[in-house]
Amino acid sequence: MKEHETILKTGLNGKNRSQIRTGLCVDIIQKQDQRSGKTTRGIVRDILTRSPTHPHGIKVRLVSGQVGRVSLIIPCEPEKE
């Protein structure tokens, strides 16, 4: 089974803090994009939510500085040199 299929089947949807780690590749929904549902992809720099779960997703800061709630944890390919 491919890694991304495993992620979809195990439900890594970003609502549990225990599933989020710095360095993970995630899709987030920023505050201004909540109505449209537009996602932004990036690498987690900081985990901002302190509680173990959150119904709308764990809030994180990406390496790019953008802040939002995790909508999906995704497999990222390593960057090719």
C-alpha positions in Angstrom: 0.0 0.0 0.0 1.3 3.4 -0.9 2.0 5.9 1.9 -0.7 8.4 0.8 -3.3 5.6 0.7 -2.3 4.7 4.3 -2.7 8.3 5.4 -6.2 8.5 3.8 -7.2 5.2 5.5 -5.9 6.0 8.9 -7.6 9.4 9.0 -4.7 11.8 9.5 -6.9 14.8 9.0 -5.0 17.1 11.4 -7.5 17.1 14.3 -5.3 15.3 16.7 -2.2 17.1 18.0 -0.3 13.8 18.5 -0.3 13.3 14.7 1.3 16.6 14.0 5.1 17.1 14.1 7.5 19.8 13.0 8.8 19.0 9.5 5.6 17.3 8.3 4.1 18.4 5.0 0.5 19.5 5.5 -2.4 21.4 3.9 -3.8 24.2 6.0 -6.8 26.5 5.8 -5.9 30.0 6.7 -8.5 32.2 8.5 -9.3 34.3 5.4 -9.8 31.1 3.4 -12.3 29.4 5.7 -15.3 30.3 3.6 -13.8 29.2 0.3 -11.9 26.2 1.8 -8.8 27.1 -0.2 -5.8 25.2 1.2 -2.2 26.1 1.4 0.6 23.5 1.4 3.7 23.7 3.5 6.0 22.3 6.1 5.1 22.6 9.8 7.5 24.9 11.8 5.5 25.4 15.0 2.4 23.7 16.6 0.2 26.5 18.0 -2.8 24.6 19.5 -2.1 23.4 23.0 -5.1 21.0 23.4 -4.8 17.4 22.3 -7.6 17.7 19.7 -9.5 20.5 17.9 -12.7 20.0 15.9 -11.5 22.3 13.1 -7.9 21.2 13.0 -4.7 21.8 14.9 -3.4 25.4 14.4 0.2 25.5 13.0 2.7 27.9 11.6 4.4 26.9 8.4 8.1 27.4 7.6 6.8 30.2 5.2 5.2 32.0 8.2 1.6 31.3 7.2 -0.7 30.3 10.1 -3.8 28.1 9.7 -5.5 24.9 10.8 -4.4 21.6 9.4 -6.9 20.1 7.0 -4.8 17.2 5.8 -1.4 15.6 6.6 0.1 14.7 3.2 3.1 12.7 2.0 5.8 15.0 0.6 8.4 13.9 -1.8 12.0 14.9 -0.8 13.3 17.8 -2.8 15.6 16.8 -5.6 18.9 18.5 -5.8 
